[in-house]
Structures are given as C-alpha cells and as structure tokens.
C-alpha cells in the first residue's frame, strides 16, 4: 500500500464525505507525529498495533566476495517495528 492508497482509505473511513486534501492532511499529521515522537523519545507505541523504535547498529565489516576487498560499514541508526501480539494476522514465529 502506498501513500495515495492510504489517503483513499482514510477518506473512505471518514464516510467518503472528506476531500482528498483533508485525508492527505490527516495522514500527514499522523506521519509528522510519529516522526517527532521518534526524534524526541526514540520510541512510539500504538496499543494493538505495535511499536516503532530507533536503534543504533554497530559498525560492521563487509567482505566483497568477488574482489575479496574488505570495507567497514559505519555505525547507523535504523527504525525497527515490532508488531503487537494483538496485531491482526500476525505471522507466527
């Protein structure tokens, strides 16, 4: 699902009377709130859905098989999502 499809889903969920612009504003508000929460707290939890968390990956050594050259990948921050146990259709581990 892409952003345009999410906007359409929001528009229909609002009864189909909302404009595409209103649905876009609603989606942008949610995305902005998630981004600010991650930036400020490093974690956002949505009950019944899951949690988003920023984690720092350690630097890693990368070996290119074709050339045998070795590279060092720097430390970086990545976003991790963990679904809630109540999340619908959660794949069993």
C-alpha positions, 0 to 999 in steps of 0.5 A: 500500500502506498501513500495515495492508497492510504489517503483513499482509505482514510477518506473512505473511513471518514464516510467518503464525505472528506476531500482528498486534501483533508485525508492527505492532511490527516495522514500527514499529521499522523506521519509528522507525529510519529516522526517527532515522537521518534526524534524526541523519545526514540520510541512510539507505541500504538496499543494493538498495533505495535511499536516503532523504535530507533536503534543504533547498529554497530559498525560492521565489516563487509567482505566483497566476495568477488574482489575479496576487498574488505570495507567497514560499514559505519555505525547507523541508526535504523527504525525497527517495528515490532508488531503487537501480539494483538496485531491482526494476522500476525505471522507466527514465529 
